Amino acid sequence: MAGNRAKEKLLAGELVVGTHISFPSPAIAELCGLLGFDFVIIDLEHVLFNPETFTDIVRAAENTGMTPIFRPIKNDAELMLPYLDAGAMGVWA
């Protein structure tokens, strides 16, 4: 598992910059990582992502050093756990 760059930088008192994506595209997540963002918020509240696409976006984020965070449909642990199991490192509620 990759490290959580956003958390490490926050703990060190450094500036953390991220972005929000609402397109079900791993390529967009990878591009954001290559541009140097520290984290990406994957919007599940407003966009339908299938589980495979979500996992691919998480993998693309991790491969470029970004911390994958997701915005859940609602604040329900039972609904959120599969996304954390898939590799998301945080929840944006």
Disulfide bonds with the S-S distance in Angstrom:
none
